[in-house]
Amino acid sequence: MEIPQERRLITEIPGPRSRALLERRKAAVPQGIFFTTPVFVGAASGAILRDVDGNSLIDLGAGLAVLNTGNSSPAVQDAVREQLERFTHTCMHVTMNEAYVALAEKLNALVPGGGEHRTMFTNSGAEAVENAVKISRSFTKRQGVVVFEHAFHGRTLLAMTMTAKAMPYKRGLGPFAPEVYRLPFAYPYRCPSGGETPDECAARCTERAIEIMDKEIGPESIACLVVEPVQGEGGFIVPAPGFLPALAEYCREHGILFVADEVQTGFGRTGKWFGIEHEGVVPDLVTMAKSLAGGLPLGAVTGRADVMESIHVGGIGGTFGGNPLSCAAGLAVIDQIEREGLLERAMRIGQIMTTRLSEMAERFDVIGDVRGRGAMVAMELVEDRTSKHPAKATAGRLVEACYRQGVVVLKAGTFDNVIRLLPPLTIDEDLLREGLDVLEKSLVG
């Protein structure tokens, strides 16, 4: 179903049908399943969500970075429909399907670096992260896993342990997995090592991170270092320049596998296939999910052939991993990104958003920082720019003010004070600008 790409409000938001469904939800779904926008979607297309009351909202969240190729991409729908007519499932452990192999071949060719690669498929990003750790431990014969402050890697036991933020992801949900160690992240706006410039932040955080690995963990005990090239849930934190390359070099010197968690940054979101390409780093393993299959559940781990082949037969896999419907969707996503030039489009969209948010920052003192890569852009809100005290309540009010006017935006950040923008890469520029107009008006109050 194609929907006109325009914002249109015919009821208050949430409308009566959404409110009725919210009541049904309360009786059927646990409160632990959080939501940002209190509307139920009836149909979606491109960058527009039509709710069950007939309101059309501008989508600047893309299903939490899942819909890089747009809501209800016709190419994805066609690929899934064709596969659906043939069969829906085989399980690669019983009888196999060609789509699994074809998509693995595509990903092996797309990830950074030369040489041979192998790919396995999972159901989700968290599952991909857990399998990357399993593979790393098998290859290195070591146990330690190094992660970072502000990181988010998922909600399963190991992934939850690797995630930094306690509330809501970890509080009361332990005990946690052993052998996970946390390093400072070179967060230029709030440098944990006191660096006053990005370069100084990178140098100090690198020194501290290496000191921890050398003295407190021991490099001979570390199987892998897992890092998001741009921290997503942590607040779209772009690492200070030089930080990740320095750590990648340390990993190479000590036989530690470098794992790029590209669950949110992958598939064109940052203007390149993978966010780690901006750093000039060649990872040993790459984890993926979200936009990989255009809305269908699919995760993946792609890595060096020698690393991927190190685990014994039966040590990795799963009943639904690499479902043929999802793999067909993944092939269509890659083709659409290439055919429509969506990597370049991401850079153009990012330029529009960054420029506009930077202009807002000149007018509104509540905006402490504007940052991002490609079409992954955020603004961090503060009570005042001197103390940088997080403006958590303001961020919550802003999200609500936007959806009531027909624009979906998301919160993020360790301090819940970051507004993040993740529009589909197919969004019309005028529609994007209209969404940004609403955001700006909401800042005015």
Stockholm file with secondary structure:
# STOCKHOLM 1.0

chainA/1-445         MEIPQERRLITEIPGPRSRALLERRKAAVPQGIFFTTPVFVGAASGAILRDVDGNSLIDLGAGLAVLNTGNSSPAVQDAVREQLERFTHTCMHVTMNEAYVALAEKLNALVPGGGEHRTMFTNSGAEAVENAVKISRSFTKRQGVVVFEHAFHGRTLLAMTMTAKAMPYKRGLGPFAPEVYRLPFAYPYRCPSGGETPDECAARCTERAIEIMDKEIGPESIACLVVEPVQGEGGFIVPAPGFLPALAEYCREHGILFVADEVQTGFGRTGKWFGIEHEGVVPDLVTMAKSLAGGLPLGAVTGRADVMESIHVGGIGGTFGGNPLSCAAGLAVIDQIEREGLLERAMRIGQIMTTRLSEMAERFDVIGDVRGRGAMVAMELVEDRTSKHPAKATAGRLVEACYRQGVVVLKAGTFDNVIRLLPPLTIDEDLLREGLDVLEKSLVG
#=GR chainA/1-445 SS CCCCSSCBCSSCSSCHHHHHHHHHHHHHSCTTSCCSSCCCEEEEEBTEEEETTSCEEEESSHHHHTCTTCBTCHHHHHHHHHHHHHCSCCTTTTSCCHHHHHHHHHHHHHSSSSSCEEEEEESSHHHHHHHHHHHHHHHHCCCEEEEETTCCCCSSHHHHHHCCCCTTTTTTCCCCCSSEEEECCCCGGGCTTCCSSHHHHHHHHHHHHHHIIIIIICGGGEEEEEECSSBTTTTCBCCCTTHHHHHHHHHHHHTCEEEEECTTTTTTTTSSSSGGGGGTCCCSEEEECGGGGTTSCCEEEEEEHHHHTTSCTTSSCCSSTTCHHHHHHHHHHHHHHHHTTHHHHHHHHHHHHHHHHHHHHHHCTTEEEEEEETTEEEEEEBSCTTTCCBCHHHHHHHHHHHHHTTEECEEESTTSCEEEECCCTTCCHHHHHHHHHHHHHHHHC
#=GC SS_cons         CCCCSSCBCSSCSSCHHHHHHHHHHHHHSCTTSCCSSCCCEEEEEBTEEEETTSCEEEESSHHHHTCTTCBTCHHHHHHHHHHHHHCSCCTTTTSCCHHHHHHHHHHHHHSSSSSCEEEEEESSHHHHHHHHHHHHHHHHCCCEEEEETTCCCCSSHHHHHHCCCCTTTTTTCCCCCSSEEEECCCCGGGCTTCCSSHHHHHHHHHHHHHHIIIIIICGGGEEEEEECSSBTTTTCBCCCTTHHHHHHHHHHHHTCEEEEECTTTTTTTTSSSSGGGGGTCCCSEEEECGGGGTTSCCEEEEEEHHHHTTSCTTSSCCSSTTCHHHHHHHHHHHHHHHHTTHHHHHHHHHHHHHHHHHHHHHHCTTEEEEEEETTEEEEEEBSCTTTCCBCHHHHHHHHHHHHHTTEECEEESTTSCEEEECCCTTCCHHHHHHHHHHHHHHHHC
//
